[in-house]
Amino acid sequence: MTATEYAVVETPGGGVEHVWALPADESTLLDLITAVFTDHWQHIHFGPIIEGAAWEVGAPNAPTGITVNDGYATVDFGAWHFHLCIGEHTASGAEMGRIRRCSRAELYRTVGADGAPVSWGLRLFNGRDEQMMTVLLPNPFLSDRQSILDAPDFGRLAAWDELRERFLSLPPDPLDRTGKGFAHG
């Protein structure tokens, strides 16, 4: 699959997603994490989103630092921080290092029943294909506080467009600007 192609994925809940695979090497993942959390921190929500639980955390401020040690990227907000294993981790042994390390990264958009996108994001998965983190990117149908907007603001797709261009060499997609409102699946 090339960067311009995406996989169409039927989700367990019956929805559809368009998924673009991203490189999962340490350098690319660090660049991706840095871009998302330094350039877009005030407009994103993030955390694990799995069946039965969704942690949609908003950053309190820009990171005070993003560092890497033994394969783990630490995104530090001062009062709290989180770690993601994005590179070679040796302290826990080869097998645990393989399991903990991000093995799959993707940009995705959720598509509504009308064929128009309703949600945009980034996901990271470990060596067991367990979700490490989802980043919900700014949505043209929702405010930064996740309230439904009266009218779509397609300028809120700037982060999505920037990430597609930077990591997939793709221009903005007119399909992203066809939706009428937010739908939750």
HELIX and SHEET records of a PDB file:
HELIX    1   1 GLU A   26  THR A   34  1                                   9    
HELIX    2   2 ALA A   35  ASP A   39  3                                   5    
HELIX    3   3 TRP A   41  HIS A   43  5                                   3    
HELIX    4   4 ALA A   94  ARG A  100  1                                   7    
HELIX    5   5 PHE A  154  LEU A  157  5                                   4    
HELIX    6   6 ALA A  158  LEU A  168  1                                  11    
HELIX    7   7 PRO A  174  ARG A  177  5                                   4    
SHEET    1   A 6 ALA A   7  GLU A  10  0                                        
SHEET    2   A 6 VAL A  16  LEU A  22 -1                                        
SHEET    3   A 6 ARG A 104  VAL A 111 -1                                        
SHEET    4   A 6 PRO A 117  PHE A 125 -1                                        
SHEET    5   A 6 GLN A 131  LEU A 136 -1                                        
SHEET    6   A 6 HIS A  45  GLY A  47 -1                                        
SHEET    1   B 2 ILE A  49  ILE A  50  0                                        
SHEET    2   B 2 ALA A  53  ALA A  54 -1                                        
SHEET    1   C 3 GLY A  65  ASN A  69  0                                        
SHEET    2   C 3 TYR A  72  ASP A  76 -1                                        
SHEET    3   C 3 HIS A  81  CYS A  85 -1                                        
END                                                                             
